Amino acid sequence: MVVTSQKAKQLQKVLDSHLLSVGVSLAILIDEAGNVIVASGNDNGVDTTSLAALAAANFGATAQIAKLIGEEDFSILYHKGKKDNIHFSKVGKDFILVTIFTDEIPLGLVRLRVNQVAQELLDLLAEN
Amino acid sequence: MALIDLNRREIHCKIVYYGPGRSGKTTNLFYIYNAVSEKYRGKLLTIETRGDRTLFFDLLPINLGQIHGLNIRIQLYTVPGQSHYRATRKLVLKGVDGIVFVADSLRKRREKNIESLLDLKNNLKEYNLTLEQLPLVFQYNKRDLITSAIPILTIEELENDLNRDLKAPYFEASATKGIGVFETLKEISKRTVKYVARKYIFKQESLRAEGGLL
């Protein structure tokens, strides 16, 4: 897929205004092959290339688990750390939105916002 | 699925090293990682089981420099070769742009090579891809053992078993010593970048010519 400068800015703006504005530290939109399409926020030295590859693989692996119990896939994954938490959410069929946030941000708020931006991101991505 | 990021002026391509277990896919990546200066490579990511077999995949991002003002970034992946990891191999193939098939020259691994190539074909089919359409390079590894007493397949036998119909380029290699590793990488990179450019960039340009979205 091709991401133009204009498209990257539009996508980034959506991430900034809905996710970073509520305190999410880092939001990354990736595709299912593990490519970073756009990232926003403070990466604090996080290796986003590895993170994207592992996130895509993680989704693939849990989709297989889903199939074992008769589900198509799991659309949301969440891992809780001591300080930082990570939330993965499927955006359409081909994309994944990864958000990293501290304990100070309620999970419910992140889930709500991720849900709200999903369609907006999808519309922008579909315009290609 | 390659990603062309015109904002950062980068092209990302995914090359997967496929082949039977213990044929030397990870060894290829390790050799490249150690030989390339830090400026041109990212972190090597490996997920291994005990006994240094790949569990999920290895990933090595490489920067090939610029073509037409665009930075070419290649992500090299390996798959776990052991036959029971089929589901994992299929996952890693998602969005693949080029394939290196690392075959084992040991005579006793002959069936495993053929089996692995068939498995690759079947996995690609599930993504509506064929080996004929994708950039492909064969690497016949462990050629250094030819001087030892261990029975080794000849190049003719390997070609006949694997590459008879595909007619892809092949390289003789000894990945532990680095022989043939960069020749393989260079050829697959060249073919992959060409394939991606033809598939995505020219398509977009023709769209633009037709008053499209760019």
Interface residues (C-beta under 8 A of the other chain):
Chain A: M1 V2 V3 T4 S5 K7 A8 K9 D31 E32 A33 G34 N35 V36 I37 V38 D47 T49 S50 A53 L54 A56 A57 G60 A61 Q64 D94 E127 N128
Chain B: M1 A2 L3 I4 D5 L6 N7 R8 H12 K14 G42 K43 L45 F56 F57 L59 P61 Q75 Y77 A87 T88 L91 V92 K94 G95 V96 Y200 I201 Q204 L213 L214
